[in-house]
Amino acid sequence: MKKIGVILSGCGVYDGTEIHEAVLTLLSLDKAQAEAVCFAPDISQRQVINHLTGEVMENETRNVLVESARIARGSIRNLKEIDAMILDGLIIPGGYGAAKNLSDYAFTGASCEVIPEVADAITRFRQYGKPIGFLCIAPVIAAKLFGPEGVEVTIGSDPQTAADIAAMGAKHLDASVEEIIVSHGAKIVSTPAYMLGPSINDIAKGIDKLVAKVLELA
């Protein structure tokens, strides 16, 4: 049975992992008879958002690992424990957590930085030739880390995000919600998911294809 690491970034689209994307990833892996092993960094969220109103909750703090455990039903590990040698691949769902907690792209755009433990984990998988899947906004992390290699990714068709990806040295390819992009010469797979939507049924098709390709490349 293949084991795929899934890096979560909290719980909720506006300040953490996009829950639909994470659950569909876990479901797709399970249907393919692969084992998902969830991880998250043990850090504070950059923001806490009221998902009913969209407002920033100024006086509230939450922990990314603790919040991610909600999605993983408690079966989750500190990202510092990840070992690329015993996992066959890696998938990073989207949601603003990828752009606020795993990186600071939501605040700094193309000049963003990926937090060190996330960068270290993803880079190790790349060095070992393991496939890595990026959903929704998460491909900006691939662009930041591997842009100088000319990595190809998609976030759908948003002009500003595509321009930021190009500014980081990567190549953006437009894709529909049901499509995946496999970077030429690299085991990096991406799909737009909720960068395009519009429905959970639509994004499920792209996520299923991404999971299948990651497992094929593993």
N, C-alpha and C positions, 0 to 999 in steps of 0.2 A: 504494500500500500504506500502510495506516495504521500509525503508530508509537505504541506504548503504553509508557510508562515503568513499571517494576516496582521498587518500593523494598523491598529485603531488609534484614533486621535480624540477620543471623548465620545459623547452620546448626544447627538442632535445636530441637524444640518447647519445651524447658524454659528455654533461654537465648538463643534466636535465632528465625529464621524456621521456621514449621511446614513441613517439607520437602514433605509431600504437597500441601499447599495451594499452595506455590510452583510445584511441578512441574506440577500440574493447571492452574494459571493459564497457565504457559508453553505447555503442550500445547494448551490451548483457544485461545490466541491464534494459535498456529501453524496449527491446523486451520482457523481463520477467515481464514487468509492475511494476518494482521497481524504486524508485526515487534515483538518484545518487546525493550526496551532496559533492562537491569538496572542498578540503582544501589544503593549502600549508603554510609552515613556512615563516614568513616575515623576511628573512635573505638574505645576499649576497651570490651569488654562489661562490663556492671555485675556480672554473675556468670558463672561457668563451672560448669555442672552435669554431673555424671556421669550420662549418660542410661541407664546400666545399673542404677544404684542410686538415682538421684534425689538424691544428696547434693551439697552445694555443695563444689567443689574450691577450698579456701581459698587455696592458694598458686599457683594457675594463672591466667594472664591470656591473653585472646585478643582479636584485633582484629575488629571487626564486618565491615569491608570484606573482609579476608582470608578470614574464615570464609564470608561470603556468596558469595565467588568459587567455592567448592566447588559450590554449587547451579547457578551460572551457567556452570560449566565454564570459568571464567577470563574469560569475556566480560562484564566488569562495569566500571562507572565510579564514581569518587568522586562522591558525591551533590552536592558543590559544583559539579560540571560540568553539572548538569541544566539544561535550557533549555526552559521550557514552550512557547516560541514554535515550536519545531520538533517537538514531540511532540503527539499528538492526544488523549491521555488518560493517566491514571495509575491504577495498582492497587497496593494495599498488602496483601499476605498477612498472616495472623495468626501465631500462635506467641507465646510470652512475650517474644520480642525486641521486639515492638511495644509491649509494656507495661514493658519493662525498659531497652531500648536506645534506641528511637525516642522513648519517653516514660518517665516514672517512675510510671505508673499502678499497677503491681504493688506499689509500696511506699507510695504516698501516696493512692491512691483518687481521689475526686472533686476533691481539691486538686492534682492532678497538673499537670505542665508537659510540654510537647512540646519536644524539643531544638530550638534555633533553626534549624539548617539544614533539618530536617524540616518545621518549621512554615513556614519561608519558601518551600520548594518547593511544598508543598501549597496554601498561600495563593495563590501565583502562578497555579497551575492554576485555582483557583476564580475569581480575578480575570479571567482570560482566558476564562472560560466553558467550560473543558474539563471533561469528565466524570472523576470520581474514584471508584474502587471500593475498598471496605474489607471485608476478610474477617475472620471469627472475632472476636477481641478488638480488632482494629484500629479498629472504629468509635468506640471511646472517644477516639481522636485527633480524629476528625471532631467529636465532641461538644465536646471542649475548644476546638477552633479556631473552630467555627461554631455552638456552642450558642446564643449570643445571637440568632442568625438564626432559631432555631426549627427547625434541621435535624432531619430524621427518619431514624433509623437502627435497625438491629436487631443484637443479639448472640445472638438466639434467644429465651430466656425466663428467664435467670438473674435472680432478683429483686434481688440486691445490685448487680450490674453495671447492671441497668436503672435502679435507684434512683440510682446514681452518675451515669449519663448524664443523668437528669432534673435532678440537682443542678447539672450543668454547663450547664443551660439548654436542652438538646436534648430531643427527644421520642423515647422508645423504643417501637417497635412489635414485639410478639411475632411470630415467624415460624418456620416449620419449616425443617429443614435444606435442603430442596429449593427454598425460596422466596428471593426477593430483595425488598428494600424500596428503592424509588426515592423520594428525598425530594421532597416537593411543592414545585415552584418552584425546585429546585436539581438540578444534574446530579451528585448524590451517590447511589451505589448501595452497598448492603451485603447480606451474606448470612452466616448463622451459622457455616457450615462446622463445624470441630471444636469449637466451643462447644456443639454438639449431637451431632455425629457421626451414627450410631455407626460407620459404615464409610467406607472410601475411595470406594466406589461411591456412597454417599449424598451425600457432600460434593461429589463431582464434578458432580452434577446442579445444585446451587446455583451452583457456580463457573462452569459453562458458561453458565448464565443471566446471571450477573453480567457475564462477559466479553462476551456477546452484546449486553447492554444498554449497556455502556460504549462498544462499537464503534458501536452504533446512534446514541448521543448525540454521538459524536465528529464 
